[in-house]
Amino acid sequence: MLALHLTAQELAHGRPYAERHEEEPAWHDRAALWLWHGALAPLLSHTGRSAAVAQQVCDQARRLAPELAALDDDALKNRFRSLGPILRRQGFQRAPVAQCFAIVREAASRVLGLRHYDSQLIAGWWLLGGHLAEMATGEGKTLAATLPVCVAGLARLPVHVITVNDYLAARDAQAMGPLFAFLGLSCSAVTHGMSRDERRIAYASAVCYASNKELAFDYLRDRAALQDRSSAMHLAVDSLCGERQAEAQVVLRGLCFAIVDEADSVFIDEARTPLILSCTAAADDNVQSSLQAVLEFARRLQPQVHFDVDMARRRVRLTPAGEDHLESLPDDASGLSGMASPRAWRENVQRALAALWLYVRDEHYVVIDDKVQIVDASTGRVMPDRAWEQGLHQLIECKEGVPVTGQRETLARITYQRLFRRYLHLAGMTGTATEVAAEIGRTYRLPVARVPLHRPSQRRHLGLRCLPDAAAKWQAVADAVEQMAVQQGRPVLIGTRTVRASEEISAVLLQRGFVHVVLNAKQDHGEAELIAQAGQPGRITVATNMAGRGTDILLGDGVAGRGGLHVILTEYNESRRIDRQLVGRSARQGDPGSAEAIVALDDEVFTSHAPRGTAALRAWWCSHGRLPAAAIRLLRWLAQGRLERMNRESREAQVRQDRRLAQMLSFSGRGE
């Protein structure tokens, strides 16, 4: 609370580019964090005491409701504005915050026709206190965020509400904008394609909605524009000397107050790779011919003879025989004489093998309009402005026979872990955070608090079925669709892990004559409309991973009486969280609904990450013709546990590498 109070004063006095000073914690501090957010968290957590305070704030706001309802609009606005000096002077104390919450609640009912539930008031207090609030799907995270946003905006803190894509940023800014305008707070959204001047104006608003990628790259562009004058000391000296050149080069006002929606997706799923700001060099015919030659050479190498493929860790390693083969080959034997060195030759061959064996079309990328576009593994969305590093993207373009783009030169880089830790105040909200609460606590210093449901859940879990192969699985899924959608008239949502899987089940449904809609990385432009209609009677929707879709599925007329939305999970994902996100689409806010899992033994998560267990269960199937549900749950626990552990280790290694780079570059006053 004190830090936020000081921040408001500093911003009022024109402190340039406010952000938290980044310090490397000592080993004993890291050990304490590991204990606090790990084994000791259930014993030492303060969330129980804070939950009581949150309930008190909620009760106080509710008691103010009759008094505020009697005020006209002008009196309500004046009451809200009168709390600004108190917040700036005292910080976010319980009494003024409860009054603000009550006023925002009354204003929302007048302007938006929506009234915050008690659970949303509790979530607002958690967010204002710097927590990650876990709210179930459909509990109204967007509306809940307006409570702390209005309080922070009233205290004159620049507020960033960070979402997972441009559509949600623009939609939420437009939907909540009238509420902010009523209370005298400007609101804007930053989306792809805006100019730097437009972005500067948008970030100057009291409340700015933006996707995590747009904000991160704007921050990197600011650091690149400032070059060697990006440190806090340089900016402070420039401000004291009256030099405003640095401010004219940047678009952000700093990293002050942020609320991150779908926080587990941003903090965890997208934090495995660094954010790299780069410029694209012109494509060189010589480079293109060399890459094509490398690719042709790699195609002639034999797996398990010249190289080994580790699908679990997603890497290719040359065997001793492969190393000897490369060393014994003359430079001009395969058209590779243009390589700068034998080491460059070897590294390019390994990347070519990765392009051939590790990166699969319609799973890791799609080809649209003769362009290779990366698919986000956690959301199933295309990332059109992203490219793999060090020539891998160009090798995949050669592999697919599309025009080769120029390689990219790095201008600046940062990880999400370092970026978000620089915010003076950080909070988040998501539907699934319990599984990664310890890592989020250690990395981002955010305790996870579960918000109570507005209404008790009525979701029914219909169990788990495992089939021997994908063909049998798709037929079983089609049978379930026929029972639920055709016979009972219920809407069905089929969740798939990859684009290829969505097309496979689509073909089976077409063969059965079932009218359905497919939503994947190739058809994601109208996703909000498609998802919004997924609750209509008899509607069949096939969709890749649902993380961060951000659109509620409202039940159509008569659907609740038939049992609500039915969700079918057709393959376990890399994390239990993503599975839970899909299942959470049914039975929102007390509605009826059901979910089931129909998987196969040849699913990649089993074959790549628990091969021995999968082989044992396959033998059991051959002997008995069925599989015990307990054995499938154990196999899932083994496979997903290994995947989650590997991904966590990858993120931790990325943070360590980022710290080393920051230390190496610290002499220049820059960390990027």
C-alpha angles and dihedrals in degrees: 000000000000092000091055092049091053090046092057091052092047092051091049089056092051102257105180122238100347114213138143117272108244117229130177107239118231119251093259091051090052090049091051091050090049091054096041095051095034131042096353097046096095091050101041104031115127094205092103092060091042091050089060090051090048090053090050091053089049092050092048092050090049092052090055093054099091092048093050094044089061092058122092120234096267093049090048092052092048090050089053095048092049090064093060098083090046092054092047091049102039104024124226099332121169101252100050091040091053089051091050091049091051092050093047089048092053092044092050091053090052099041105029101023088236127115122200115246120228089253089057091051089053090049090050091057091049091052093048089052094055101260134136103242115210108210122173119246112282095020092118108258093167093057093041090056091060090071099064090032092059092046092050092043090051088053087055095247116146104243127207119193104195121203133176100252144015094254093059092044092054094040095050093044090052094044097046096032095091090056092051091045091052089055093046098255121130117227134194143161132227115214137170116284098033118133122241091254090052090048092050090053091047094050089049089067120101090243123029125184116204140154118255092246096049092049094045094051092045087055091050091048089052091052091047091049092050091045109173093003097063098102121105090245093054093047092048092050091049090051093050091048091052094245111148097174092103092052090051090056097054133068102198125073091216135274106296117136124006136173113192118206118209084017097176090057091051099038098040116015097042096036096079093084127047122242108247125192108206144162123228119237121215114272112260120212091214092052091047092052090048092051091048089051091050090051093050090048092050091051089061094056116098123230116242088015105059098011144008125224119215103194093178094059093028098233139122122217128191115234121226087260089053092049090050091048092054094046094048095050115098116241094247097041095096106019093266098119090111092070115114095229143347088261091056089048092052094047092049091050090053091049090049090052089050090051090052101041109023105038114066125191115244089019108056096013143002132215112232124170091350091305129116107230123186119237117220105238094211099047106022090234128136116248101205098181097048126094135179117252137247098024097307092116091051091049090054089049088054089047091054095042096238127133111289117237125213121270118259129246116213116239100169138349139192139161125237088241093062095037098055094041086063093066112105088219122021130179135159144193133204143146095241123040107119094092093056099032093116094052093045089050094050096043105036101020089237119140114212118235123188114222115216118248119260089224129011115268118255096188116140120207110213095194138244132298125189122195128194097246144002095264092058090044094055091049090051090050090051090050090053090049091051091052097045105033105026102034101030099028093230123145114250128204115197114198119205130182099220141028090245092056092049090054092047094054090042090058091051092049091049090051089054090048096245114151109224145153125240121210117185141125090294095054104030100120095090096033096127093056092044094050093043089058094046092096097061119115113281093358115153116201125181113196139168119232111335098209111135097001086136097197122113119230105227118200117243126229113304094002095112091057090053094053104276129249118348118210124200118196107203100183135015114248133221091274137032087229093066090049089051091049091058094046089048090067089080127069097020119181095358096314117140118256144140141214139196139177122230111181139159135227091237093058110129095239089062101038095045102038105029104025097153094050090046092052091049092051091046089056090048090052091052090052101041106020094230141058128230112243090227091059091052091050090051091049090050091049091052096046099043092040091057092046093049091048092050092048091048091051089049091053092047091049089050091053092049091050090048091052091051091051090048091053092048091052097039093098089069094053091249133103097193 
